[in-house]
Amino acid sequence: MKESDLQDQLEHDTILNMDHEEQQEEKTLLEMALYVWNIVWTYRILIFVLTFLGAAGTVGYAIMTIRLPVDQSPMPNVYRSYTKVIIQESSSAGGSDSIDAMMDMMGFSSSGNRGITNGDLARMVYSSFPYADTIADRMDFAEKYNISTDYKTISRRIFYSSSTYYFNSTNRVLELSYTSTDKYFATEVVEVMLEELQNWFSEQGGTASQSQLSSIESKIFGVSKEISRLEEQIKSIQSEYGVLSIDDLAQSQQTLMSSLNEQLMSLDLQISQQTNTQSSYSPIETSAVKSLRAQRQDVANTLYRLQNGSPVGGRSYPPIDEMPNLALEFNRLQLLLQIQEGIYQSLTEQYEVLKLSGGGSLALTVLEPAEIPVQKSGPQRSMICIQGTMGMFFVGVGLAFLFTFLKTLKARREERLIPLDDE
């Protein structure tokens, strides 16, 4: 037989084996389905009775919970009241600083939390025990829920188990809700929750605003003192040398020095001319030469005083070698003064904006006010009935399989006890 024929034969046999296995598997599944159906059909009465009892029991239980008074019913009707508000982020320049200040007052560190929003801050307020205690006190949870011992712990547990807080960061809508068997009470609690949230932010926001204003006022005062100090130093230099700027002083000093140098040169020339015209045999100088030499000495003394910082003509000048340092110091003082004036202007603007904006406090815009709910929010008695019915049905099926297993086990045990006849 050729190799190709052998390969074809092997492939054919493989296909036949696969088809046979698939048929066997389908036969096994069909037999299993028939086996299960046979068990269910055999115990159909038991399954039906248990299912009927489960349905009747859950329906009866549901009716009983409706007919009984609220304080006696194991599953009374509950009503959910809610309100929706829009949380507006502060648009003022000091808004984020206001949030940080309020966080610090709550005991949370604001460092490294620059990304926190008013919605996150509102969640912190809602989760705080003072907020829950205020709601419980105002709505008198002690009388409503008959709390006699451990009032704070129980009232907080009731509040947080019955209320919800949901904030959608996309559209910035906050939903506050409360669930109770008394729909009027639930509505009042929601109204108080919103009111206390607004009051808290109003009070703490105002406190944070005052804290910021005080801080800015302190900074403005410090900058103002620094400006005054710099101005006094600049005025001192201006008063000492009688100029408004160092450039004017340097120009005036340079002009005066040039004039004195020209006078010296002129006097030296005149003395030289007088000396040349005088007879070489007469060693005694004339009165004109003496006068010129005296004038020259006065001019030289004036130039010396000018170069060494002594007053000249009732006016003070710095030493000529100290002029560069004085110019640098004067310009540095002017530059520092300009910087401090810029800081002062910026702080003043922030101060005025903060006063006008109210410190960037939280703004809550009511989107949907709390209303008295018309329909109950729970419990879902229809689902309870369906679940109870289905549960008893599966219990019946389970019992059917259990009884079948026990019968099979009993039959096998009896087979082992029957002795075989001798051939």
C-alpha positions as CSV (number, residue, x, y, z in Angstrom):
1,M,0.0,0.0,0.0
2,K,1.3,3.4,-0.9
3,E,2.2,5.9,1.8
4,S,-0.5,8.4,0.6
5,D,-3.2,5.7,0.7
6,L,-2.1,4.8,4.2
7,Q,-2.3,8.5,5.3
8,D,-5.8,8.9,3.8
9,Q,-6.9,5.7,5.6
10,L,-5.6,7.1,9.0
11,E,-7.4,10.4,8.5
12,H,-10.6,8.6,7.6
13,D,-10.4,6.4,10.7
14,T,-9.7,9.5,12.8
15,I,-12.8,11.3,11.5
16,L,-14.9,8.2,12.2
17,N,-13.6,8.0,15.8
18,M,-14.4,11.7,16.4
19,D,-17.9,11.3,15.0
20,H,-18.4,8.3,17.2
21,E,-17.2,10.2,20.3
22,E,-19.5,13.2,19.5
23,Q,-22.4,10.8,19.2
24,Q,-21.5,9.2,22.5
25,E,-21.3,12.6,24.2
26,E,-24.7,13.6,22.8
27,K,-26.1,10.3,23.9
28,T,-24.7,10.8,27.4
29,L,-26.1,14.4,27.7
30,L,-29.5,13.2,26.4
31,E,-29.5,10.3,28.9
32,M,-28.5,12.7,31.7
33,A,-31.4,15.1,30.8
34,L,-33.9,12.2,30.7
35,Y,-32.5,11.0,34.0
36,V,-33.0,14.4,35.6
37,W,-36.5,14.8,34.1
38,N,-37.4,11.3,35.4
39,I,-36.4,12.3,38.9
40,V,-38.3,15.6,38.8
41,W,-41.4,14.0,37.3
42,T,-41.3,11.2,39.9
43,Y,-41.3,13.7,42.7
44,R,-43.4,16.3,41.0
45,I,-46.0,16.4,43.7
46,L,-43.4,17.0,46.4
47,I,-41.8,19.8,44.3
48,F,-45.2,21.4,43.6
49,V,-46.3,21.2,47.2
50,L,-43.1,22.8,48.4
51,T,-43.2,25.5,45.7
52,F,-46.8,26.2,46.6
53,L,-46.1,26.4,50.3
54,G,-43.1,28.7,49.6
55,A,-45.2,31.0,47.5
56,A,-48.1,31.0,49.9
57,G,-45.8,31.6,52.8
58,T,-43.9,34.5,51.3
59,V,-47.1,36.1,50.1
60,G,-48.7,35.7,53.5
61,Y,-45.7,37.1,55.2
62,A,-45.7,40.1,52.8
63,I,-49.4,40.7,53.5
64,M,-48.8,40.4,57.2
65,T,-46.0,43.0,57.1
66,I,-48.3,45.4,55.3
67,R,-51.3,44.9,57.7
68,L,-49.3,45.2,60.9
69,P,-48.6,48.6,62.4
70,V,-45.3,50.2,61.5
71,D,-43.8,49.7,65.0
72,Q,-44.8,46.0,65.0
73,S,-44.1,45.0,61.4
74,P,-40.9,43.1,60.8
75,M,-40.7,44.6,57.4
76,P,-42.4,48.0,57.3
77,N,-42.6,50.3,54.3
78,V,-39.8,52.9,54.2
79,Y,-39.7,56.1,52.3
80,R,-36.7,57.9,50.9
81,S,-36.6,61.7,50.7
82,Y,-33.7,63.5,48.9
83,T,-32.5,66.9,47.7
84,K,-30.1,67.8,45.0
85,V,-27.8,70.8,45.0
86,I,-25.1,72.2,42.8
87,I,-21.8,72.8,44.5
88,Q,-20.1,75.8,42.8
89,E,-16.3,76.1,43.1
90,S,-15.0,79.5,44.1
91,S,-13.8,81.7,41.2
92,S,-12.0,84.2,43.4
93,A,-8.2,84.2,43.7
94,G,-8.4,83.3,47.3
95,G,-10.7,80.4,46.9
96,S,-8.2,77.6,47.2
97,D,-6.6,79.4,50.2
98,S,-10.0,79.5,51.8
99,I,-10.4,75.8,51.4
100,D,-7.0,75.2,52.9
101,A,-7.8,77.4,55.8
102,M,-11.1,75.6,56.5
103,M,-9.3,72.2,56.2
104,D,-6.7,73.3,58.8
105,M,-9.6,74.3,61.1
106,M,-11.1,70.8,60.7
107,G,-7.8,69.2,61.7
108,F,-6.8,68.1,58.2
109,S,-3.4,69.0,56.8
110,S,-3.8,71.2,53.7
111,S,-0.2,70.7,52.5
112,G,-0.1,68.5,49.5
113,N,-3.9,68.7,48.9
114,R,-4.0,71.4,46.3
115,G,-6.4,69.3,44.2
116,I,-9.2,69.1,46.8
117,T,-12.6,70.5,45.7
118,N,-15.5,71.9,47.6
119,G,-17.3,68.6,47.0
120,D,-14.6,66.7,48.8
121,L,-14.7,69.2,51.6
122,A,-18.5,68.8,51.9
123,R,-18.0,65.0,52.2
124,M,-15.6,65.6,55.1
125,V,-18.2,67.8,56.8
126,Y,-20.9,65.1,56.2
127,S,-18.6,62.4,57.6
128,S,-17.8,64.4,60.8
129,F,-19.4,63.4,64.1
130,P,-20.3,67.0,65.0
131,Y,-22.4,67.2,61.9
132,A,-24.2,63.9,62.7
133,D,-24.7,65.0,66.4
134,T,-26.2,68.3,65.3
135,I,-28.7,66.5,63.0
136,A,-29.6,64.0,65.8
137,D,-30.1,66.8,68.3
138,R,-32.3,69.0,66.1
139,M,-34.5,66.1,65.0
140,D,-34.6,64.6,68.5
141,F,-33.4,61.1,67.6
142,A,-33.7,60.1,71.3
143,E,-37.4,60.3,71.3
144,K,-38.0,59.2,67.7
145,Y,-36.0,56.0,68.0
146,N,-36.5,55.5,71.7
147,I,-32.7,55.8,72.6
148,S,-32.2,55.6,76.3
149,T,-28.5,54.6,76.6
150,D,-25.3,55.4,74.7
151,Y,-27.2,58.1,72.8
152,K,-24.3,59.5,70.7
153,T,-23.1,56.1,69.4
154,I,-26.6,54.8,68.5
155,S,-27.8,58.1,67.0
156,R,-24.7,58.3,64.8
157,R,-25.2,54.7,63.6
158,I,-28.8,55.4,62.8
159,F,-28.0,58.6,60.9
160,Y,-25.2,57.1,58.7
161,S,-27.2,53.9,58.1
162,S,-30.3,55.8,57.0
163,S,-28.7,58.7,55.1
164,T,-26.7,58.8,51.9
165,Y,-24.2,61.2,50.4
166,Y,-23.5,61.1,46.7
167,F,-21.5,63.7,44.8
168,N,-21.0,63.7,41.0
169,S,-17.8,65.4,40.3
170,T,-18.6,65.7,36.6
171,N,-21.7,67.9,36.8
172,R,-20.9,68.9,40.5
173,V,-24.4,67.8,41.7
174,L,-24.6,66.7,45.4
175,E,-27.5,64.4,46.5
176,L,-28.4,64.1,50.2
177,S,-31.1,61.6,51.2
178,Y,-32.6,60.0,54.3
179,T,-34.7,56.9,54.6
180,S,-37.3,56.3,57.3
181,T,-40.7,54.7,57.9
182,D,-42.1,58.2,58.5
183,K,-42.0,60.0,55.1
184,Y,-42.6,63.4,56.8
185,F,-39.7,62.8,59.2
186,A,-37.4,61.8,56.4
187,T,-38.2,65.0,54.5
188,E,-37.5,67.1,57.6
189,V,-34.2,65.4,58.2
190,V,-33.1,66.1,54.6
191,E,-34.0,69.7,54.9
192,V,-32.1,70.0,58.2
193,M,-29.1,68.2,56.6
194,L,-28.9,70.7,53.8
195,E,-29.4,73.7,56.2
196,E,-26.7,72.5,58.5
197,L,-24.3,72.0,55.6
198,Q,-25.0,75.5,54.4
199,N,-24.6,77.0,57.9
200,W,-21.4,75.1,58.5
201,F,-19.8,76.4,55.4
202,S,-21.1,79.9,56.0
203,E,-19.6,80.1,59.5
204,Q,-16.4,78.3,58.7
205,G,-16.0,80.1,55.4
206,G,-16.4,83.5,57.2
207,T,-13.9,82.4,59.9
208,A,-11.4,81.4,57.2
209,S,-12.0,84.7,55.4
210,Q,-11.3,86.6,58.5
211,S,-8.2,84.6,59.1
212,Q,-7.0,85.3,55.6
213,L,-7.8,89.0,55.9
214,S,-5.8,89.2,59.2
215,S,-2.9,87.4,57.5
216,I,-2.9,89.7,54.6
217,E,-3.2,92.7,56.9
218,S,-0.2,91.5,58.8
219,K,1.8,91.1,55.6
220,I,0.7,94.5,54.3
221,F,1.9,96.1,57.6
222,G,5.3,94.4,57.4
223,V,5.8,95.4,53.8
224,S,4.7,99.0,54.7
225,K,7.3,99.1,57.4
226,E,10.0,97.9,55.0
227,I,9.0,100.5,52.4
228,S,9.3,103.2,55.1
229,R,12.7,102.0,56.1
230,L,14.0,102.0,52.5
231,E,12.4,105.4,51.9
232,E,14.2,106.8,55.0
233,Q,17.6,105.5,53.8
234,I,17.1,107.0,50.3
235,K,15.9,110.3,51.8
236,S,19.0,110.4,54.1
237,I,21.3,110.1,51.1
238,Q,19.3,112.7,49.2
239,S,19.3,115.1,52.1
240,E,23.0,114.6,52.9
241,Y,24.1,115.5,49.3
242,G,21.2,117.7,48.3
243,V,20.3,115.7,45.2
244,L,17.4,113.5,44.1
245,S,19.6,110.9,42.4
246,I,23.2,109.8,42.5
247,D,23.5,110.6,38.8
248,D,22.8,114.3,39.5
249,L,25.4,114.2,42.3
250,A,28.0,112.5,40.2
251,Q,27.5,115.0,37.4
252,S,27.6,117.9,39.7
253,Q,30.8,116.7,41.3
254,Q,32.4,116.0,38.0
255,T,31.5,119.4,36.6
256,L,32.9,121.1,39.7
257,M,36.1,119.1,39.5
258,S,36.5,120.0,35.8
259,S,36.0,123.6,36.6
260,L,38.6,123.5,39.4
261,N,41.1,121.7,37.2
262,E,40.6,124.4,34.5
263,Q,41.2,127.1,37.1
264,L,44.4,125.4,38.2
265,M,45.6,125.2,34.6
266,S,44.8,128.9,34.0
267,L,46.5,130.0,37.2
268,D,49.6,127.9,36.4
269,L,49.7,129.5,33.0
270,Q,49.4,133.0,34.5
271,I,52.1,132.3,37.1
272,S,54.4,131.0,34.5
273,Q,53.9,134.1,32.3
274,Q,54.5,136.5,35.2
275,T,57.6,134.6,36.2
276,N,59.0,134.7,32.7
277,T,58.5,138.5,32.4
278,Q,60.2,139.1,35.7
279,S,63.9,139.9,35.7
280,S,66.1,136.9,36.3
281,Y,68.3,139.0,38.6
282,S,65.4,139.8,41.0
283,P,64.7,136.8,43.1
284,I,61.8,138.4,45.0
285,E,58.4,137.7,43.5
286,T,56.1,140.5,42.7
287,S,52.8,141.0,44.4
288,A,50.9,139.8,41.3
289,V,52.7,136.5,41.3
290,K,52.1,136.1,45.0
291,S,48.4,136.8,44.5
292,L,48.2,134.2,41.7
293,R,50.0,131.6,43.8
294,A,47.6,132.3,46.7
295,Q,44.6,131.8,44.4
296,R,46.1,128.6,43.0
297,Q,46.5,127.3,46.5
298,D,42.9,128.0,47.3
299,V,41.7,126.2,44.2
300,A,44.0,123.2,45.0
301,N,42.7,123.1,48.5
302,T,39.1,123.1,47.2
303,L,39.9,120.4,44.7
304,Y,41.4,118.3,47.5
305,R,38.4,118.7,49.8
306,L,36.1,117.8,46.9
307,Q,38.1,114.6,46.2
308,N,38.2,113.6,49.9
309,G,34.5,114.2,50.7
310,S,34.8,117.5,52.6
311,P,32.1,120.1,52.2
312,V,32.7,122.5,49.4
313,G,30.7,125.7,49.1
314,G,28.3,124.7,51.8
315,R,27.5,121.4,50.0
316,S,28.7,117.9,50.8
317,Y,30.2,115.5,48.3
318,P,31.3,111.9,48.8
319,P,35.0,110.9,48.4
320,I,35.7,110.4,44.7
321,D,36.7,106.8,45.3
322,E,33.5,106.0,47.2
323,M,31.2,107.3,44.5
324,P,30.8,103.8,42.7
325,N,29.9,102.1,46.0
326,L,27.5,104.9,46.9
327,A,25.9,104.7,43.4
328,L,25.4,100.9,43.8
329,E,23.9,101.2,47.2
330,F,21.5,104.0,46.1
331,N,20.4,102.0,43.1
332,R,20.0,98.8,45.2
333,L,17.8,100.7,47.7
334,Q,15.7,102.1,44.8
335,L,15.3,98.6,43.4
336,L,14.3,97.1,46.7
337,L,11.8,99.9,47.1
338,Q,10.2,99.1,43.8
339,I,10.0,95.5,44.7
340,Q,8.3,96.2,48.0
341,E,5.9,98.6,46.4
342,G,4.9,95.9,43.9
343,I,4.4,93.5,46.7
344,Y,2.3,96.1,48.6
345,Q,0.1,96.7,45.6
346,S,-0.4,93.0,45.0
347,L,-1.3,92.3,48.6
348,T,-3.7,95.3,48.6
349,E,-5.5,94.0,45.5
350,Q,-5.8,90.5,47.1
351,Y,-7.2,92.1,50.3
352,E,-9.8,94.1,48.4
353,V,-10.8,91.1,46.2
354,L,-11.1,88.9,49.3
355,K,-13.3,91.4,51.1
356,L,-15.6,91.7,48.0
357,S,-15.8,87.9,47.4
358,G,-16.4,87.0,51.0
359,G,-13.3,84.8,51.2
360,G,-14.4,82.4,48.4
361,S,-16.9,80.5,50.6
362,L,-18.9,77.6,49.3
363,A,-22.0,78.3,47.3
364,L,-24.9,75.7,47.3
365,T,-27.5,76.2,44.7
366,V,-30.6,74.0,45.3
367,L,-31.5,72.1,42.2
368,E,-34.3,69.9,43.6
369,P,-35.7,70.7,47.1
370,A,-36.7,67.9,49.4
371,E,-40.2,66.7,48.8
372,I,-42.5,64.3,50.7
373,P,-42.2,61.0,49.0
374,V,-45.4,59.5,47.5
375,Q,-44.2,56.0,46.8
376,K,-42.3,53.7,49.2
377,S,-38.7,53.0,48.4
378,G,-38.8,49.5,50.0
379,P,-39.0,46.7,50.8
380,Q,-39.5,45.0,47.4
381,R,-42.1,42.5,48.5
382,S,-42.7,41.2,45.0
383,M,-39.0,40.2,44.7
384,I,-39.1,38.6,48.1
385,C,-42.1,36.5,47.0
386,I,-40.4,35.5,43.8
387,Q,-37.2,34.6,45.6
388,G,-39.1,32.6,48.2
389,T,-41.0,30.7,45.6
390,M,-37.9,29.9,43.5
391,G,-36.0,29.0,46.6
392,M,-38.7,26.4,47.7
393,F,-38.8,25.0,44.2
394,F,-35.0,24.3,44.2
395,V,-35.4,22.9,47.7
396,G,-38.0,20.5,46.3
397,V,-35.7,19.5,43.5
398,G,-32.8,19.0,45.9
399,L,-35.0,16.7,48.1
400,A,-36.0,14.8,45.0
401,F,-32.4,14.1,44.1
402,L,-31.6,13.3,47.8
403,F,-34.5,10.7,48.0
404,T,-33.4,9.2,44.6
405,F,-29.8,8.9,45.9
406,L,-31.0,7.2,49.1
407,K,-33.2,4.8,47.2
408,T,-30.3,3.9,44.9
409,L,-28.0,3.4,47.9
410,K,-30.6,1.2,49.6
411,A,-31.1,-0.9,46.5
412,R,-27.4,-1.5,46.1
413,R,-27.1,-2.5,49.7
414,E,-29.9,-5.0,49.3
415,E,-28.3,-6.5,46.2
416,R,-25.2,-7.2,48.2
417,L,-27.2,-8.9,51.0
418,I,-29.0,-11.3,48.6
419,P,-26.9,-14.6,48.2
420,L,-26.3,-16.0,44.8
421,D,-27.8,-19.5,43.9
422,D,-25.4,-22.4,43.4
423,E,-25.3,-23.6,39.8
